[in-house]
Amino acid sequence: MADPALGDARREELVSELMAARRAVGMALRGGDAEAENAARARVDAAKRGLGERGDPWWDDGAPDFNRHMARNTPYAQWYRDQTRK
């Protein structure tokens, strides 16, 4: 989800760049060009960071962030165990 504080024009610009960068990754992969692939992946990362999909969170709901934690090491451990038993 993109940062809702972005203006419509900026969000559209970043989404357009993201799609172009993803196409460039595909072209580089099909062409076997590792240097172009790295450059295209850097463009994808920059666009995603601009959109707020990567990097520091743009939201602040006061809840602890358990991203990048194993579910068993979070308050969601029991919920996770229940899901895997099915």
NUDO-343366 format. One record per residue (C-alpha): x, y, z; residue number from 1. Coordinates in pm, 1 decimal. Each point is the difference from the previous one (the first is absolute). Layout:
          u          v          w     n
          X          Y          Z   NUM
...
% end
This chain:
          u          v          w     n
        0.0        0.0        0.0     1
      132.3      339.2      -94.3     2
       37.8      282.6      246.3     3
     -336.9      179.6       -6.2     4
      177.6      332.2       56.0     5
      139.4      -16.6     -354.3     6
     -179.6      220.5     -245.5     7
     -178.5     -168.9     -289.3     8
      245.6      130.3     -259.8     9
      306.5     -116.2      195.7    10
     -155.2     -340.5       69.3    11
      -82.4      -46.0     -370.0    12
      355.0      101.8      -92.3    13
      150.3     -251.4      241.9    14
     -234.2     -280.2     -106.4    15
       88.2       67.4     -363.3    16
      370.3      -13.8       84.4    17
      -52.2     -320.0      198.5    18
     -171.6     -170.5     -293.1    19
      270.4      115.6     -242.8    20
      270.9     -123.0      236.8    21
     -170.1     -339.2       34.6    22
      -15.6      -29.4     -379.8    23
      370.2       88.2      -10.5    24
       76.0     -278.7      248.7    25
     -180.6     -247.5     -223.7    26
      181.1      118.6     -310.9    27
      335.3      -23.9      176.8    28
      -78.1     -351.2      120.7    29
     -105.6     -112.0     -346.9    30
      314.9      155.9     -144.2    31
      228.7     -145.4      264.4    32
      134.6      347.9       80.8    33
       94.7       -1.5      368.6    34
      108.4      364.3        3.0    35
     -329.8      117.7     -148.6    36
     -187.6     -226.4      240.3    37
      175.0      155.3      300.7    38
      -74.9      350.0     -127.7    39
     -365.4      -87.2      -62.0    40
      -36.9     -158.0      343.6    41
      145.4      316.4      153.6    42
     -267.5      198.4     -187.3    43
     -270.0     -232.8      135.9    44
      132.5       48.3      351.8    45
       12.8      379.4      -37.9    46
     -358.6       13.5     -129.0    47
     -125.7     -225.0      280.2    48
      177.6      213.1      258.5    49
     -151.4      311.6     -154.3    50
     -344.8     -157.0       23.1    51
       60.0      -92.6      363.2    52
      -10.2     -375.0      -66.5    53
      355.5      -44.6      127.1    54
      213.2      181.3      251.9    55
     -117.6      167.5      313.4    56
     -373.6      -29.7       65.2    57
     -205.6      307.2      -84.8    58
     -272.0      -94.1      245.9    59
        5.1       33.1      374.7    60
     -279.9     -187.7      171.6    61
      195.2      -44.4      321.8    62
       -1.9     -380.6      -30.7    63
      327.6     -190.8       25.9    64
      143.0     -105.3     -335.2    65
       46.4     -377.2      -22.7    66
      106.2        7.4     -362.3    67
      301.2     -221.9      -63.4    68
      -66.0     -204.8      312.5    69
      -80.7     -369.1       -1.6    70
     -369.4      -40.0       85.2    71
       88.7     -233.0      287.2    72
      193.0      286.8      161.9    73
     -290.2      244.7       -4.7    74
     -334.7       39.8      173.7    75
     -145.1     -175.1     -306.8    76
      167.4     -332.4       83.6    77
     -318.0     -178.8      110.4    78
     -192.6      126.7     -302.9    79
      279.9     -125.0     -226.1    80
        3.9     -343.7      168.2    81
     -377.3      -23.0      -48.9    82
       38.3       79.0     -371.0    83
      264.5     -264.7      -59.8    84
     -199.3     -279.3      166.9    85
     -272.4        4.1     -263.5    86
% end
